[in-house]
């Protein structure tokens, strides 16, 4: 699609004075942003996210990219939009599974930055989810604010911005293993956060009751069972992840709600064992 759309834009007369508009979800925003970052060595673009996931995460921060069969967003660039315009009215058009996927990224900000997000989640009636509720609007605002504050401090993911990857290491493994077709990004990240919480309890002094309560809350967002992945396949996708540098995994844990810590001493076997324990709980 990347090459196809670049050629089409050139055929339509696009030049260095042109401006692109990313109107859609995260894939649209990432692709449009990557085209804007590379076409004519960079042209401006605006983000108009229409999915909850894009509103609270991918549209903010300037990350752009495209997937390869070997892994998620392995080709990309940092290219900040001129502006991000969010209108919650778009959420009325989304199927419920897309809302749940977006909420997976929303709750992440509660674990790594703002505990108020967790408290709001506890008030939501997931048996009768109202996407137009004040709680959902408040969560969008808090999430966008958290993301903006973090990426403003660390624009190119050299330090603090890494905390945004909480749950994503394992989540990306699940997505890649299932060929990005069986489980949504948000739900994969939710399972990844459960893995991170288990490891946080064992290696980062997260109290067991906090771990248990957090996992129970996260399970409210899960509609799909996670796959059984062999150790060989698990490690293959793990070491293709962008968060692995110098053969070290930058893994995000939490000491308490809202207090993340970046560790590079969490080995693949620890992650795999935590994933397997989660799988066994589902059986």
C-alpha positions as semicolon CSV with decimal commas, in nm:
position;residue;x (nm);y (nm);z (nm)
1;X;0,000;0,000;0,000
2;X;0,283;0,239;0,081
3;X;0,430;0,237;-0,269
4;X;0,087;0,233;-0,432
5;X;-0,034;0,541;-0,244
6;X;0,292;0,731;-0,291
7;X;0,266;0,680;-0,667
8;X;-0,100;0,781;-0,665
9;X;-0,025;1,103;-0,476
10;X;0,249;1,193;-0,723
11;X;0,014;1,118;-1,015
12;X;-0,242;1,352;-0,857
13;X;0,015;1,633;-0,850
14;X;0,118;1,617;-0,486
15;X;0,436;1,816;-0,416
16;X;0,635;1,963;-0,124
17;X;0,363;2,226;-0,069
18;X;0,095;1,960;-0,021
19;X;-0,061;1,865;0,312
20;X;-0,192;1,516;0,395
21;X;-0,487;1,438;0,623
22;X;-0,502;1,106;0,811
23;X;-0,874;1,044;0,859
24;X;-0,924;0,702;1,010
25;X;-0,790;0,462;1,269
26;X;-0,438;0,374;1,374
27;X;-0,337;0,193;1,054
28;X;-0,452;0,487;0,844
29;X;-0,272;0,733;1,070
30;X;0,051;0,531;1,073
31;X;0,052;0,482;0,697
32;X;-0,039;0,842;0,618
33;X;0,220;0,968;0,865
34;X;0,490;0,744;0,719
35;X;0,407;0,861;0,367
36;X;0,419;1,222;0,491
37;X;0,755;1,157;0,659
38;X;0,917;1,017;0,346
39;X;0,743;1,164;0,039
40;X;0,957;1,451;-0,090
41;X;1,168;1,394;0,225
42;X;0,881;1,510;0,444
43;X;0,558;1,705;0,409
44;X;0,310;1,820;0,678
45;X;0,005;1,618;0,780
46;X;-0,286;1,632;1,026
47;X;-0,428;1,350;1,234
48;X;-0,808;1,310;1,251
49;X;-0,838;0,983;1,449
50;X;-1,175;0,807;1,422
51;X;-1,109;0,506;1,649
52;X;-1,069;0,514;2,026
53;X;-0,732;0,342;1,996
54;X;-0,603;0,611;1,760
55;X;-0,748;0,895;1,967
56;X;-0,564;0,798;2,284
57;X;-0,246;0,650;2,144
58;X;-0,125;0,621;1,786
59;X;-0,226;0,968;1,663
60;X;-0,025;1,139;1,939
61;X;0,353;1,146;1,950
62;X;0,467;1,134;1,589
63;X;0,536;0,762;1,556
64;X;0,463;0,639;1,203
65;X;0,520;0,298;1,053
66;X;0,412;-0,003;0,853
67;X;0,413;-0,373;0,940
68;X;0,620;-0,650;0,791
69;X;0,544;-1,020;0,807
70;X;0,842;-1,043;1,045
71;X;0,697;-0,797;1,299
72;X;0,489;-0,493;1,379
73;X;0,596;-0,142;1,270
74;X;0,949;-0,253;1,185
75;X;0,965;0,019;0,917
76;X;0,884;0,371;1,034
77;X;0,992;0,719;1,130
78;X;0,921;0,989;1,386
79;X;0,720;1,259;1,206
80;X;0,491;1,476;1,419
81;X;0,157;1,591;1,280
82;X;0,082;1,963;1,264
83;X;-0,216;1,893;1,492
84;X;-0,434;1,610;1,626
85;X;-0,809;1,679;1,613
86;X;-1,021;1,446;1,827
87;X;-1,400;1,426;1,798
88;X;-1,563;1,155;2,017
89;X;-1,868;1,158;1,787
90;X;-1,676;0,921;1,561
91;X;-1,697;0,656;1,833
92;X;-2,068;0,608;1,755
93;X;-1,967;0,438;1,429
94;X;-1,741;0,178;1,590
95;X;-1,827;-0,185;1,668
96;X;-1,798;-0,279;2,034
97;X;-1,482;-0,486;1,985
98;X;-1,302;-0,174;1,858
99;X;-1,411;0,015;2,168
100;X;-1,273;-0,259;2,391
101;X;-0,949;-0,256;2,192
102;X;-0,914;0,118;2,250
103;X;-0,989;0,082;2,620
104;X;-0,693;-0,154;2,641
105;X;-0,461;0,134;2,554
106;X;-0,655;0,374;2,778
107;X;-0,612;0,167;3,094
108;X;-0,239;0,145;3,025
109;X;-0,204;0,514;3,118
110;X;-0,349;0,436;3,460
111;X;-0,078;0,179;3,530
112;X;0,214;0,389;3,407
113;X;0,117;0,752;3,468
114;X;-0,219;0,852;3,614
115;X;-0,393;0,627;3,874
116;X;-0,715;0,828;3,826
117;X;-0,766;0,633;3,502
118;X;-0,786;0,307;3,701
119;X;-1,037;0,456;3,943
120;X;-1,262;0,567;3,655
121;X;-1,238;0,220;3,500
122;X;-1,367;0,066;3,822
123;X;-1,687;0,272;3,786
124;X;-1,768;0,160;3,431
125;X;-2,050;-0,089;3,379
126;X;-1,900;-0,319;3,115
127;X;-2,223;-0,520;3,092
128;X;-2,393;-0,210;2,950
129;X;-2,109;0,000;2,810
130;X;-2,214;0,353;2,711
131;X;-1,955;0,496;2,475
132;X;-2,110;0,843;2,503
133;X;-2,077;0,854;2,882
134;X;-1,888;1,122;3,072
135;X;-1,649;0,853;3,197
136;X;-1,539;0,762;2,844
137;X;-1,491;1,126;2,747
138;X;-1,291;1,186;3,064
139;X;-1,074;0,881;2,990
140;X;-0,998;1,012;2,639
141;X;-0,891;1,348;2,780
142;X;-0,674;1,196;3,054
143;X;-0,514;0,949;2,814
144;X;-0,435;1,208;2,548
145;X;-0,292;1,435;2,815
146;X;-0,073;1,157;2,959
147;X;0,059;1,058;2,616
148;X;0,132;1,421;2,524
149;X;0,316;1,487;2,852
150;X;0,534;1,177;2,812
151;X;0,627;1,227;2,446
152;X;0,698;1,597;2,499
153;X;0,969;1,501;2,748
154;X;1,108;1,221;2,529
155;X;1,019;1,275;2,163
156;X;1,224;0,989;2,015
157;X;1,188;0,708;2,271
158;X;1,534;0,725;2,425
159;X;1,424;0,704;2,789
160;X;1,089;0,798;2,952
161;X;0,878;0,729;2,643
162;X;0,964;0,363;2,677
163;X;0,709;0,336;2,959
164;X;0,438;0,363;2,691
165;X;0,541;0,010;2,590
166;X;0,391;-0,136;2,908
167;X;0,226;-0,461;2,792
168;X;0,343;-0,417;2,434
169;X;0,638;-0,658;2,431
170;X;0,415;-0,961;2,487
171;X;0,125;-0,798;2,304
172;X;0,327;-0,765;1,985
173;X;0,433;-1,131;2,010
174;X;0,065;-1,236;2,026
175;X;-0,022;-1,012;1,730
176;X;0,266;-1,133;1,513
177;X;0,208;-1,500;1,598
178;X;-0,160;-1,470;1,500
179;X;-0,072;-1,275;1,184
180;X;-0,252;-0,962;1,312
181;X;-0,589;-1,123;1,237
182;X;-0,726;-1,311;1,538
183;X;-0,690;-1,063;1,821
184;X;-0,709;-0,684;1,828
185;X;-0,408;-0,472;1,918
186;X;-0,571;-0,343;2,236
187;X;-0,669;-0,688;2,358
188;X;-0,321;-0,825;2,284
189;X;-0,174;-0,540;2,489
190;X;-0,419;-0,614;2,772
191;X;-0,284;-0,969;2,790
192;X;0,067;-0,825;2,769
193;X;-0,009;-0,604;3,069
194;X;-0,126;-0,908;3,263
195;X;0,210;-1,072;3,190
196;X;0,391;-0,755;3,298
197;X;0,187;-0,741;3,620
198;X;0,278;-1,100;3,705
199;X;0,646;-1,023;3,650
200;X;0,610;-0,696;3,845
201;X;0,482;-0,891;4,145
202;X;0,768;-1,140;4,127
203;X;1,056;-0,906;4,048
204;X;0,947;-0,551;4,131
205;X;0,764;-0,571;4,464
206;X;0,415;-0,509;4,326
207;X;0,180;-0,628;4,603
208;X;-0,008;-0,948;4,520
209;X;-0,350;-0,796;4,593
210;X;-0,276;-0,509;4,351
211;X;-0,167;-0,761;4,087
212;X;-0,480;-0,974;4,134
213;X;-0,721;-0,678;4,134
214;X;-0,553;-0,531;3,825
215;X;-0,568;-0,857;3,631
216;X;-0,937;-0,900;3,718
217;X;-1,005;-0,549;3,591
218;X;-0,812;-0,615;3,269
219;X;-1,001;-0,939;3,205
220;X;-1,319;-0,734;3,162
221;X;-1,169;-0,613;2,833
222;X;-1,087;-0,961;2,701
223;X;-1,313;-1,139;2,451
224;X;-1,059;-1,363;2,276
225;X;-0,845;-1,644;2,416
226;X;-0,469;-1,613;2,377
227;X;-0,287;-1,872;2,164
228;X;-0,053;-2,145;2,279
229;X;0,290;-2,033;2,154
230;X;0,598;-2,255;2,162
231;X;0,914;-2,127;2,329
232;X;1,092;-2,119;1,991
233;X;0,819;-1,910;1,827
234;X;0,787;-1,688;2,133
235;X;1,159;-1,606;2,135
236;X;1,165;-1,555;1,759
237;X;0,906;-1,278;1,773
238;X;1,043;-1,140;2,099
239;X;1,388;-1,068;1,957
240;X;1,243;-0,906;1,645
241;X;1,074;-0,648;1,865
242;X;1,197;-0,288;1,838
243;X;1,238;-0,269;2,216
244;X;1,530;-0,514;2,203
245;X;1,864;-0,333;2,180
246;X;2,212;-0,490;2,213
247;X;2,029;-0,818;2,279
248;X;1,872;-0,662;2,590
249;X;1,497;-0,637;2,639
250;X;1,376;-0,304;2,775
251;X;1,081;-0,439;2,971
252;X;0,836;-0,215;3,155
253;X;0,719;-0,314;3,504
254;X;0,541;-0,121;3,778
255;X;0,626;-0,093;4,149
256;X;0,277;0,040;4,221
257;X;-0,011;0,185;4,021
258;X;0,121;0,485;3,829
259;X;0,487;0,411;3,908
260;X;0,661;0,238;3,613
261;X;1,017;0,114;3,602
262;X;1,228;0,022;3,298
263;X;1,422;-0,302;3,341
264;X;1,676;-0,465;3,111
265;X;1,736;-0,777;3,320
266;X;1,408;-0,958;3,250
267;X;1,513;-1,257;3,042
268;X;1,299;-1,432;2,776
269;X;1,232;-1,734;2,996
270;X;1,073;-1,516;3,266
271;X;0,843;-1,355;3,010
272;X;0,755;-1,690;2,851
273;X;0,679;-1,850;3,188
274;X;0,453;-1,560;3,287
275;X;0,269;-1,591;2,956
276;X;0,226;-1,966;3,005
277;X;0,087;-1,916;3,356
278;X;-0,170;-1,678;3,207
279;X;-0,255;-1,936;2,942
280;X;-0,302;-2,206;3,204
281;X;-0,543;-1,983;3,399
282;X;-0,765;-1,963;3,089
283;X;-0,790;-2,343;3,050
